[in-house]
């Protein structure tokens, strides 16, 4: 199984830096409270002096959304939405240990992180332009179809696992208590994105290993090396 960005995405967004991790052995009965608090403290310190919209990481995504024809204050990348909520409420609700951890890391690095249940992905997963006939399931169970040319995460069956690139994931492949295998993707487009994504991936690897006592496989993606291949239990 593999994850990648299409050639057209790399062509249109050459400043993109991305990292992907695959982890097996996920359980919902672990505590990540200490790690979450550590990463949230970083975000608190940043937000004490600047609003999320002033951060270079967020500004880069706003410019990208504008280039895609989206109003940046109507459609926000996932990390901006998280930071905005965190600034207003002072905390985020607990959902699942892996989601809680990834949300906290996303806050600390101000970069969107997508987390997918691998068992719900058919074949390979690619960030690409939509044809418009793909199927997207909302968290409330409704079905949508992406707009033609919209950037989506698409699998082999034509299912969209995220819409508007980093704006909204699908409920279909969301992490749930029975999830054991997860694909994690972080993306950024700001000036120091490559170095910052590498730091984020390393931080996630360390935190996952500490909580679940398993070692993720990971890769930093670029136009020259765009494909992250990984083995699942089903493919072994």
N, C-alpha and C positions, 0 to 999 in steps of 0.2 A: 504494500500500500504506500502511496506517496501523497505529499502535499506540495503544491507549487503555485506561483503566480504565472499567468500567461505571458507570452512574449509581448503582447500589446500593452499589458500593464507596466512592464519594465520599460518599454519604449516611451510610453506617455508620462511615466513618473520615474525618471532615472535616479532621482534623489532618494527613492525608497530604500529603506533598510528593514530587514525582517529576521525574526528568529522563530524557530519552531522546536517544540519539545513533545516527546511522546512518553507517557508513563503508564506502566501496567501495575496492578496491585493496589489501586485506589480503594479506600474504604471510607465510610462516613462516620466511623466511630473513633476518630482521632481528634486531638486538640491542636489547633494552630493559633491559639489565643495570643501567645507571647510574640510570635512572628507577626501576626496581624497588628498588634499594638506597636511593634517596632517600626513597621512600614508606615502605619498611620501617623506616627509621631513625626516622621520625615515630612509627610504631606502637611501636617499642622504647621510646622515651622515655615514651610514655603508659603502657605496661604496666609500666614500672619503678616506677611509683607507685600504679597501680590495676589491679585485675583487670578483665577484660572485662565481667563482670557488674555492675560499678559504674558503667559508662559510661551516660550519659543516652540515647545512641543505642540501646544494647542493651536497656536497661530498658524503653524504649518498645516495642520489638518483643516483649519478653517479655510485657508487658501485653496487647499485641494478640493474641499467640498464645493467651493465657489467655482472652481474650474470644471467640476462635474455638473454644474448647473443647479446646485442645491443652495438654498439660503442657509448660511452657517449657523445663524441663531435659531433656525427652525429645526434643522437636522444637525445634531452635534455628534462628534465622535464619542465612542463609549467612555473614554477616559475623561473628557470634558464633562460629560453628564454625571459621572461618578464624583468628580471633584466639586462640581456645582452642588450636588446633593450633600456631600460631606461638609462643605463649607457652611451650608445653611443649617444642617441638622447635627453636626458634630460627630456623627457615627454613620455606619451603614448596617442594615439588617443582616443577620446571619442566615445564610442560605444552605451551604454545604461547605465542609472544610476546604475543599479545593477551590471553590468559587470565592470563599471568604479570603483565602490567601492570595489568589490572583487579583481580586479587586483591590486588596491592600497594596500589592506590588504596583498595580496600575496607578493608584493614587500617588505612591512615592515617586514613580518615574514619569508620571503625567503622560503615559503612553497606553493606547488601547490594547487589551489582551482578550483574545477570544478563546473560549474553552469548549471543546466538543466531546461528546460521548462517541467514541470511535465505533461502537457497535451500531450506531444509528446512521453511519455514513456508508453509502453504497459505492464501492470501488474507490477511486482516487478523488481528492478534493483540490479544486483549483480556484484561485481568485481570478475572475475573468469578467468580460462584458456579457450581460444577459441577452438572450434572444427575445425574451418577453413571454415565453411559454413555460418557464420554470415554475415550480410549485414551492411556495413559502408558507410555512405554518406558524402562526403567531402563538404567543404563550397562552392566549385564551382559546386556542383551538380553531381559529378562523383560517381560511385559506386565501392567500394573495398571490398575485403574479407580479414579479418585478417589471419595471419599465424596460423597454428595449434599450440596450446600451448601458444600463445601470451596472455598476460594479457589484458583483455578488461572489459568495463562496458557493460553488456549484459542484455537485458530485456526479457520478456516472449515470444516475437515473434522472438527472435534470432537476434535482431538488436543490433549492436555494437554502443554505444553512446560515446565511447572513445577508442582509440587504443594505444598500447604500454603503458598501465596503465595511466601515467600522462603526456604522450607526446602530444597527439592531440585529441581534442574533435570532435564530429560529428556536421556538420552543421544542421542535421535533428532536433536536440533538442536544438539548440542554442536559447538564449534569444532574443526576438524580441519585437517591440513596443506593441504588443497585449498581451504579456505574463502577466499573473496574479498570477501564482503559480509556485514557483521555489524550486528545491532541490539543496542545496549547500554542497559540500563535500571537506574537507581538509584532507590531509594525510602527514605523515612524518615518517622518520625512524632513525633520529639521536638520540644521547644519551639522550637528554632532551625532546624528542618528545612529550611524554604524557603531560607534564606540558605546553609546548609551544602550542600544539594544543588546550588545554583547554583555554589558554589565547587568542588565535586567535578567537575561537568560541565566547567567551564573548565579545570581541571587535566588532565582526561582529553583534552580537545580539544588542548591544547598538547602533551601527551606523544605522542599519536597522530600529530599533524602532524610532530613531530620524528623519530619512528621510521619512519613510512611515507611521509612527504612527500605526504600527502593531507589535505584538510581535511574533517572530519566535518560533517554537518548535525546540528543539535541543537535541543531545545526543552525549556523548563521547563513542566511540566504542572500544571494546577490544575482545580478543579471548573468554573471559568469557561472554561478553555481545555484540555479534556481530551484532545484528539486530536493526535498527532504523525504527520503525513503525510510520506512520503518516496518518492523515485523510485529504483527499482533499474534495473540495466542491462536486465533483461528487459522493464521497463515503458516504457523510453525509445523 
